[in-house]
């Protein structure tokens, strides 16, 4: 039987970073509904504890207060997750962004975004991956973005972090061949999540409206990728595949269209 296809989620232990709200919380809800047990990691202890209670308590979920930029926090996350059960899936969801034209964006914003979105994901991946390889089975999911496939105005720093995640994920897909571990890259369009608290809607490029989705929709796509053991890329909504492929094939034309839209 192909290890990439596993039917059912019963007792599967799933670690989710950035789990206190948005995509992370909705993924946790849907994973538990499928029978998985989840390890919820984020900086907000109160939100995590509330979500654990919503999910039915410690039989189904545990909370780990952790900052993905901290080596010691990630080590604690690994130890706690392994005590909870055999980790099958890591979902690198922690991330944030600011939207500003590069002429106005402080360089410190780029450092902060890369520390969380890229270094945080890699730190967690390197912490969990050896155990998955040793067992010969598992999945790493990178929550990237359409902004990691198609660049838009005012999003240079955020896009840079998500392009990096896409590149790292694509490299991992090759490196992990024949190990039994797969890497899935999920690229959602614009959704109403905690991102908007840092990025006022008026700064969003109008072209972003070409790719919109909801948080539950993204969570459903992640659950499907887990069920299928997808070793590739998932774009949400599926219609945005056209935008991504067109932009890759005809970057000049795509840039001109996006300049017209604004």
Buried (B, 14 or more C-beta within 10 A) or exposed (E): EEEBEBEEBEEBBBBBBBBBBBBBBBBBBBBBEBEBBBBBBBBBEEBBBBBBEBBEEEEBBBBBBBBBBBEEBBEBBBEBBBEBBBBBBBBBBBBBBBBBEEEEBEEEBBEBBBBBBBBBBBBBBEBBBEBBBEBEBBBBBBBBBBBBBBBBBBBBBBBBBBBBBBBBBBEBBEEBEEBBBBBBBBBBBBBEBBBBEEBEEEBBBEBBEBBBBBBBBBBBBBBEBBBBBBBEBBBBBEEBBEBBEBBEEEEEEBBEBBEEBE
